[in-house]
Amino acid sequence: MENASNTRFSSLRSAAEALRSSDTMTENKPSIRDIFDSEESALLRLAYGICGQRETAEDIVQEAFLRLHEHWAEVQYPLDLLYRSIRNLALNHIRDHRKESPMQEGEEWQSESPMASEVLGKMKAVVRLRMVKR
C-alpha cells in the first residue's frame, strides 16, 4: 500500500516538475525581434495566401505583431497567437472589403456608363428641343 502511494506521489512530483520546466521555458521565450526575424516571411505568405494582396498582407502582419506586443507579458505561445491573429485579420479584411478589387498595372479605369460629356451634350439637346417647342 505504501509503495503504491509513493508511486502516485512520484508521478505527481514528475508532473509538477514538468510544469515548472514548461514555466521556465516560457520565461526564456524568444524576443519579439527574434520571432519577427525568423517568422516574417512565413507569416507574410500566410496573409498573402488568404487575402491575395501584398500590401494588405504586410499590413496584416504588422497589425498582428502590434497586438502581440500589446499582450506580450500574458502570451505563453507567441507563434500560435501570431498565426491565429493573421488568419483572423485576413479573413476580417476579406469580409469587410468584398467589393474592392485591385487594378492591374497599366489597366485604365473603365465604366459601362456613358462619359459625362456625352450625358451633358444630350441634356443640352433636350433643353434646346423643349425651348423650340414652346
C-alpha positions as CSV (number, residue, x, y, z in Angstrom):
1,M,0.0,0.0,0.0
2,E,2.8,2.4,0.9
3,N,4.6,1.5,-2.3
4,A,1.5,2.4,-4.4
5,S,1.2,5.8,-2.7
6,N,4.9,6.5,-3.2
7,T,4.4,5.7,-6.9
8,R,1.5,8.1,-7.1
9,F,3.4,10.9,-5.3
10,S,6.4,10.4,-7.5
11,S,4.3,10.7,-10.6
12,L,2.7,13.8,-9.2
13,R,6.2,15.2,-8.5
14,S,7.3,14.5,-12.0
15,A,4.2,16.2,-13.4
16,A,4.9,19.2,-11.2
17,E,8.5,19.3,-12.3
18,A,7.3,19.1,-16.0
19,L,5.0,22.1,-15.3
20,R,7.8,24.0,-13.7
21,S,10.1,23.3,-16.6
22,S,7.5,24.5,-19.0
23,D,7.1,27.7,-17.0
24,T,10.9,28.3,-17.2
25,M,10.6,27.7,-20.9
26,T,8.0,30.5,-21.2
27,E,10.3,32.8,-19.1
28,N,13.0,32.2,-21.7
29,K,10.8,32.8,-24.7
30,P,12.4,34.5,-27.6
31,S,12.1,38.2,-28.1
32,I,9.6,39.8,-30.5
33,R,12.5,40.8,-32.7
34,D,13.8,37.2,-32.8
35,I,10.3,35.9,-33.8
36,F,9.9,38.7,-36.4
37,D,13.3,37.8,-37.9
38,S,12.6,34.1,-38.1
39,E,8.9,34.1,-39.0
40,E,8.2,37.2,-41.0
41,S,8.3,35.6,-44.4
42,A,6.2,32.6,-43.4
43,L,3.6,35.0,-41.8
44,L,3.6,37.1,-45.0
45,R,3.0,34.1,-47.1
46,L,0.1,33.1,-44.9
47,A,-1.5,36.5,-45.0
48,Y,-0.9,36.8,-48.8
49,G,-2.3,33.4,-49.4
50,I,-5.6,34.4,-47.7
51,C,-6.1,37.9,-48.9
52,G,-4.2,37.9,-52.2
53,Q,-2.7,41.4,-51.9
54,R,0.9,42.1,-50.9
55,E,0.3,45.5,-49.3
56,T,-2.6,44.2,-47.3
57,A,-0.6,41.1,-46.2
58,E,2.1,43.4,-45.0
59,D,-0.4,45.5,-43.0
60,I,-2.0,42.4,-41.5
61,V,1.4,41.0,-40.3
62,Q,2.3,44.4,-38.9
63,E,-1.0,44.6,-37.0
64,A,-0.5,41.0,-35.7
65,F,2.9,42.0,-34.3
66,L,1.5,45.1,-32.7
67,R,-1.2,43.0,-31.0
68,L,1.4,40.6,-29.8
69,H,3.5,43.5,-28.4
70,E,0.5,44.8,-26.5
71,H,-0.1,41.5,-24.8
72,W,3.5,40.2,-24.6
73,A,3.5,39.7,-20.8
74,E,0.4,37.4,-20.9
75,V,1.3,35.4,-24.0
76,Q,2.8,32.0,-23.5
77,Y,2.9,30.8,-27.1
78,P,3.6,33.8,-29.3
79,L,3.7,31.9,-32.6
80,D,0.3,30.4,-32.0
81,L,-1.1,33.9,-31.3
82,L,0.6,35.3,-34.4
83,Y,-0.7,32.7,-36.8
84,R,-4.2,32.8,-35.3
85,S,-4.2,36.7,-35.4
86,I,-3.1,36.8,-39.0
87,R,-5.7,34.3,-40.1
88,N,-8.4,36.2,-38.4
89,L,-7.3,39.6,-39.6
90,A,-7.0,38.4,-43.2
91,L,-10.5,36.8,-43.1
92,N,-11.9,40.0,-41.5
93,H,-10.3,42.1,-44.2
94,I,-11.8,39.9,-46.9
95,R,-15.2,40.1,-45.2
96,D,-15.0,43.9,-44.8
97,H,-13.6,44.6,-48.3
98,R,-15.5,42.2,-50.6
99,K,-16.3,44.9,-53.2
100,E,-12.8,46.1,-53.6
101,S,-10.7,44.7,-56.4
102,P,-7.2,45.9,-57.1
103,M,-6.4,47.3,-60.6
104,Q,-3.6,45.7,-62.5
105,E,-0.6,47.9,-63.6
106,G,-1.3,49.7,-66.9
107,E,-5.0,49.0,-66.6
108,E,-7.2,52.0,-67.1
109,W,-10.4,52.6,-65.2
110,Q,-13.3,51.8,-67.5
111,S,-17.0,52.2,-66.9
112,E,-20.0,51.0,-68.8
113,S,-21.7,54.3,-68.0
114,P,-21.6,57.0,-70.7
115,M,-19.0,59.7,-70.3
116,A,-20.1,62.8,-68.5
117,S,-19.6,65.0,-71.6
118,E,-22.0,62.7,-73.6
119,V,-24.7,62.9,-70.9
120,L,-24.3,66.7,-70.7
121,G,-24.5,67.1,-74.5
122,K,-27.7,65.0,-74.6
123,M,-29.2,67.1,-71.7
124,K,-28.4,70.3,-73.6
125,A,-30.0,69.0,-76.7
126,V,-33.2,68.1,-74.8
127,V,-33.4,71.5,-73.3
128,R,-33.0,73.1,-76.7
129,L,-35.8,71.0,-78.1
130,R,-38.1,72.0,-75.3
131,M,-37.3,75.6,-75.9
132,V,-38.1,75.3,-79.6
133,K,-41.4,73.6,-78.9
134,R,-42.7,76.4,-76.7
